[in-house]
Amino acid sequence: SSGFSRANPYYMLPQGRVVQVAAMNSREILALLIEISGVGLYEKKREESLKILEDSQRKKVKVDEILGNINSKLTELEEECEELKEYQ
């Protein structure tokens, strides 16, 4: 944890943490800013949503394929039904 309080909208640094933050390199500061801003949480939720979307698209393709098979079988059965009506 960054040591920041989310309850405080000003994100004040606790005593002793200023020196630590000042000594951080740019990557560490970026990671800290991402944590403070909540972007990390957003990215995690975004990844989860994209995975759900991918799964849904795969399932849709599968359902479309099954529906196509059912429709072709239905067409065959309707043709057979018409042939049987002709013989009666």
VEXKOL-555855 format. One record per residue: x, y, z of N, C-alpha, C, O in turn; residue in three letters; residue number from 1. Coordinates in Angstrom, 3 decimals. Atoms other than C-alpha are relative to their C-alpha. Layout:
BEGIN
        npx        npy        npz       capx       capy       capz        cpx        cpy        cpz        opx        opy        opz   residu   num
          X          Y          Z          X          Y          Z          X          Y          Z          X          Y          Z      ALA   NUM
...
***
This chain:
BEGIN
        npx        npy        npz       capx       capy       capz        cpx        cpy        cpz        opx        opy        opz   residu   num
      0.840     -1.187      0.000      0.000      0.000      0.000      0.879      1.242      0.000      1.993      1.247      0.524      SER     1
     -0.774     -1.229      0.151      1.129      3.492     -0.739      0.115      0.793      1.290      0.988      1.650      1.416      SER     2
     -0.029     -0.753     -1.245      0.399      4.758      2.754     -0.879      1.228     -0.054     -0.906      2.018      0.891      GLY     3
      0.904     -1.128      0.147     -2.102      7.284      1.462     -1.371     -0.377      0.527     -1.754     -1.546      0.512      PHE     4
      1.345      0.227     -0.491     -5.540      7.663      2.938     -1.001      0.374     -1.088     -1.031      1.517     -1.546      SER     5
      1.014     -0.283      1.023     -8.378      7.351      0.414     -1.130      0.873      0.573     -1.850      1.539     -0.170      ARG     6
      1.031     -0.815     -0.637    -10.677      9.021      2.947      0.344      1.485     -0.081     -0.545      2.335     -0.025      ALA     7
     -0.443     -1.384      0.066     -8.608     12.200      2.669      0.177      0.371     -1.479      1.058     -0.177     -2.142      ASN     8
     -0.085     -0.331      1.424     -9.154     13.808     -0.754      1.296      0.708     -0.396      1.568      0.865     -1.586      PRO     9
     -1.236     -0.718      0.318     -5.831     15.657     -0.510      1.211     -0.924     -0.063      2.300     -0.481     -0.426      TYR    10
     -1.070      0.986      0.044     -3.717     12.492     -0.276      1.294      0.533      0.610      2.322      0.648     -0.057      TYR    11
     -1.161     -0.526     -0.703     -1.348     13.865      2.304      0.961     -1.137      0.319      0.545     -2.249      0.645      MET    12
     -1.024      0.988     -0.308      1.925     12.038      2.833      0.204     -0.072      1.511      0.312      0.955      2.181      LEU    13
     -0.294      0.123     -1.431      2.475     10.628      6.301      1.444      0.430      0.284      2.302      0.412     -0.598      PRO    14
     -1.331     -0.451     -0.384      5.486     11.889      8.207      0.994     -1.133     -0.242      0.714     -2.287      0.084      GLN    15
     -1.016      0.997      0.285      8.642     10.080      7.117     -0.132     -0.597     -1.394      0.820     -1.183     -1.910      GLY    16
      0.239      0.561      1.340      7.127      9.063      3.783      0.484      0.962     -1.088      0.721      0.532     -2.217      ARG    17
     -0.431     -0.999      0.978      8.193     12.304      2.027      1.386     -0.349     -0.542      1.616     -0.279     -1.749      VAL    18
     -1.354      0.336      0.420     11.844     11.249      1.944     -0.038     -1.230     -0.904      0.663     -1.291     -1.914      VAL    19
      0.138      1.216      0.800     10.846      7.830      0.612     -0.495      0.322     -1.417      0.055     -0.178     -2.399      GLN    20
      0.565     -0.364      1.304      8.764      9.340     -2.206      1.006      0.821     -0.797      1.134      0.636     -2.008      VAL    21
     -0.987     -0.830      0.698     11.456     11.875     -3.049      1.142     -0.841     -0.563      1.741     -0.470     -1.572      ALA    22
     -1.097      0.848      0.451     14.000      9.065     -3.426     -0.431     -1.020     -1.061      0.408     -1.749     -1.591      ALA    23
      0.490      0.980      0.976     11.792      7.009     -5.774      0.439      0.363     -1.410      0.606      1.534     -1.751      MET    24
     -0.272     -0.264      1.415     12.685      6.589     -9.415     -1.336      0.221     -0.720     -2.404      0.069     -0.127      ASN    25
      1.215     -0.372      0.716     10.211      7.538    -12.118     -1.003     -1.147     -0.116     -2.210     -0.914     -0.073      SER    26
      0.916      1.147      0.085      8.777      4.003    -12.466     -0.748     -0.210      1.308     -1.941     -0.510      1.306      ARG    27
      0.642      0.161     -1.311      8.081      3.788     -8.744     -1.029      1.108      0.235     -2.097      0.865      0.796      GLU    28
      0.944     -1.118     -0.148      6.440      7.221     -8.793     -1.229     -0.246     -0.859     -2.353      0.005     -0.424      ILE    29
      1.135      0.316      0.879      4.280      6.171    -11.746     -0.879     -1.072      0.628     -2.104     -0.951      0.615      LEU    30
      0.763      1.064     -0.663      3.247      2.988     -9.906     -0.792      0.555      1.177     -1.937      0.162      1.401      ALA    31
      0.670     -0.633     -1.130      2.389      5.082     -6.853     -1.189      0.833     -0.470     -2.268      0.771      0.119      LEU    32
      1.091     -0.823      0.530      0.308      7.512     -8.908     -1.139     -0.861     -0.536     -2.309     -0.514     -0.373      LEU    33
      1.034      0.912      0.494     -1.530      4.618    -10.574     -0.799     -0.565      1.170     -2.024     -0.665      1.098      ILE    34
      0.682      0.529     -1.188     -2.329      3.158     -7.154     -0.901      1.065      0.637     -2.040      0.782      1.009      GLU    35
      0.763     -1.084     -0.633     -3.478      6.516     -5.765     -1.229      0.358     -0.819     -2.307      0.577     -0.268      ILE    36
      1.092     -0.456      0.853     -5.636      7.391     -8.751     -1.072     -1.056     -0.227     -2.180     -0.733     -0.656      SER    37
      0.981      1.058      0.213     -7.371      4.022     -8.909      0.039     -0.573     -1.404     -0.816     -1.384     -1.760      GLY    38
     -0.115      0.493      1.371     -6.250      3.358    -12.483      0.274     -1.505      0.000     -0.203     -2.219     -0.882      VAL    39
     -0.292      1.428     -0.083     -4.933     -0.056    -11.433     -1.263     -0.819      0.158     -1.417     -1.866     -0.470      GLY    40
      1.281      0.684     -0.200     -8.381     -1.083    -10.234     -0.819      0.030     -1.289     -1.438     -0.965     -1.666      LEU    41
      0.701     -0.122      1.275     -9.899      0.225    -13.469      0.549     -0.990     -1.020     -0.220     -1.656     -1.712      TYR    42
     -0.631      0.911      0.953     -7.402     -1.778    -15.539     -0.363     -1.451      0.306     -0.614     -2.235     -0.609      GLU    43
      0.359      1.364     -0.388     -8.154     -4.952    -13.566     -1.440     -0.310     -0.414     -1.719     -1.368     -0.979      LYS    44
      1.404      0.202      0.380    -11.903     -4.537    -14.075     -0.149     -0.041     -1.515     -0.967     -0.795     -2.041      LYS    45
      0.046     -0.025      1.470    -11.320     -3.754    -17.752      0.443     -1.347     -0.564     -0.186     -1.876     -1.480      ARG    46
     -0.481      1.307      0.455     -9.321     -6.959    -18.229     -1.045     -1.085      0.248     -1.269     -1.946     -0.602      GLU    47
      1.048      0.978     -0.312    -12.053     -8.975    -16.496     -1.170      0.148     -0.978     -1.717     -0.848     -1.451      GLU    48
      1.103     -0.247      0.931    -14.702     -7.346    -18.701      0.335     -0.478     -1.404     -0.518     -1.042     -2.089      SER    49
     -0.415      0.458      1.329    -12.725     -8.062    -21.862     -0.012     -1.522     -0.080     -0.372     -2.086     -1.113      LEU    50
      0.031      1.463     -0.020    -12.381    -11.710    -20.844     -1.441     -0.494     -0.095     -1.724     -1.433     -0.839      LYS    51
      1.414      0.373      0.058    -16.134    -11.962    -20.261     -0.546      0.234     -1.401     -1.299     -0.590     -1.919      ILE    52
      0.445     -0.308      1.358    -16.751    -10.305    -23.636      0.511     -1.051     -0.987     -0.236     -1.504     -1.855      LEU    53
     -0.581      1.037      0.861    -14.401    -12.777    -25.354     -0.753     -1.313      0.140     -1.089     -1.955     -0.856      GLU    54
      0.744      1.232     -0.245    -16.165    -15.724    -23.712     -1.392      0.077     -0.616     -1.870     -0.891     -1.207      ASP    55
      1.339     -0.179      0.563    -19.538    -14.323    -24.750      0.024     -0.098     -1.521     -0.874     -0.687     -2.122      SER    56
     -0.102      0.060      1.459    -18.394    -13.909    -28.348      0.234     -1.431     -0.472     -0.324     -1.851     -1.486      GLN    57
     -0.221      1.408      0.353    -17.109    -17.505    -28.433     -1.301     -0.787      0.107     -1.610     -1.607     -0.757      ARG    58
      1.271      0.694     -0.191    -20.436    -18.733    -27.080     -0.997      0.380     -1.096     -1.765     -0.467     -1.551      LYS    59
      0.897     -0.447      1.058    -22.323    -16.650    -29.656      0.311     -0.712     -1.307     -0.598     -1.126     -2.027      LYS    60
     -0.408      0.708      1.220    -20.324    -18.211    -32.489     -0.501     -1.440      0.051     -1.011     -1.969     -0.937      VAL    61
      0.450      1.381     -0.164    -21.122    -21.654    -31.114     -1.521     -0.103     -0.163     -2.014     -1.019     -0.821      LYS    62
      1.459     -0.008      0.114    -24.841    -20.812    -30.796     -0.416      0.236     -1.448     -1.347     -0.408     -1.932      VAL    63
      0.310     -0.256      1.410    -24.898    -19.414    -34.349      0.220     -1.249     -0.848     -0.556     -1.544     -1.757      ASP    64
     -0.294      1.236      0.729    -23.321    -22.620    -35.614     -1.105     -1.036      0.235     -1.581     -1.665     -0.710      GLU    65
      1.065      0.948     -0.340    -25.888    -24.775    -33.797     -1.310      0.419     -0.660     -2.040     -0.416     -1.194      ILE    66
      1.220     -0.508      0.624    -28.707    -22.560    -35.042      0.008     -0.248     -1.507     -1.026     -0.588     -2.081      LEU    67
     -0.120      0.288      1.429    -27.437    -22.931    -38.615     -0.279     -1.462     -0.294     -0.960     -1.787     -1.267      GLY    68
      0.262      1.430      0.167    -27.445    -26.715    -38.226     -1.484     -0.320      0.165     -2.043     -1.106     -0.600      ASN    69
      1.427      0.224     -0.238    -30.982    -26.655    -36.836     -0.818      0.504     -1.186     -1.750     -0.166     -1.631      ILE    70
      0.750     -0.550      1.137    -32.202    -24.418    -39.669      0.147     -0.872     -1.245     -0.822     -1.062     -1.980      ASN    71
     -0.172      0.863      1.171    -30.689    -26.684    -42.330     -0.784     -1.293      0.173     -1.379     -1.794     -0.781      SER    72
      0.779      1.220     -0.268    -32.256    -29.739    -40.672     -1.488      0.287     -0.147     -2.230     -0.546     -0.669      LYS    73
      1.405     -0.389      0.121    -35.591    -27.902    -40.490     -0.399      0.102     -1.465     -1.480     -0.342     -1.851      LEU    74
      0.276     -0.115      1.432    -35.401    -27.105    -44.197     -0.141     -1.389     -0.622     -1.056     -1.626     -1.412      THR    75
      0.081      1.368      0.501    -34.721    -30.780    -44.966     -1.313     -0.660      0.399     -1.961     -1.318     -0.415      GLU    76
      1.228      0.610     -0.494    -37.648    -31.866    -42.811     -1.234      0.588     -0.683     -2.189     -0.133     -0.972      LEU    77
      1.126     -0.631      0.701    -39.987    -29.345    -44.450     -0.118     -0.547     -1.418     -1.227     -0.771     -1.904      GLU    78
      0.013      0.570      1.351    -38.985    -30.679    -47.890     -0.553     -1.426      0.029     -1.344     -1.812     -0.832      GLU    79
      0.518      1.360     -0.133    -39.631    -34.241    -46.730     -1.504      0.014      0.258     -2.242     -0.817     -0.271      GLU    80
      1.425     -0.130     -0.322    -42.996    -33.158    -45.343     -0.792      0.296     -1.277     -1.856     -0.284     -1.493      CYS    81
      0.663     -0.335      1.267    -43.950    -31.650    -48.711     -0.062     -1.220     -0.916     -1.079     -1.452     -1.570      GLU    82
     -0.012      1.215      0.824    -42.911    -34.872    -50.503     -1.034     -0.996      0.489     -1.732     -1.621     -0.309      GLU    83
      0.969      0.940     -0.567    -45.012    -36.954    -48.119     -1.431      0.447     -0.291     -2.307     -0.387     -0.520      LEU    84
      1.346     -0.517      0.304    -48.029    -34.685    -48.707     -0.370     -0.306     -1.446     -1.536     -0.555     -1.750      LYS    85
      0.269      0.295      1.410    -47.679    -35.268    -52.453     -0.439     -1.447     -0.192     -1.272     -1.719     -1.058      GLU    86
      0.319      1.408      0.142    -47.907    -39.048    -52.012     -1.323     -0.364      0.654     -1.858     -1.439      0.381      TYR    87
      1.256      0.332     -0.676    -51.017    -38.904    -49.846     -1.201      0.340     -0.825     -2.332      0.120     -0.391      GLN    88
***
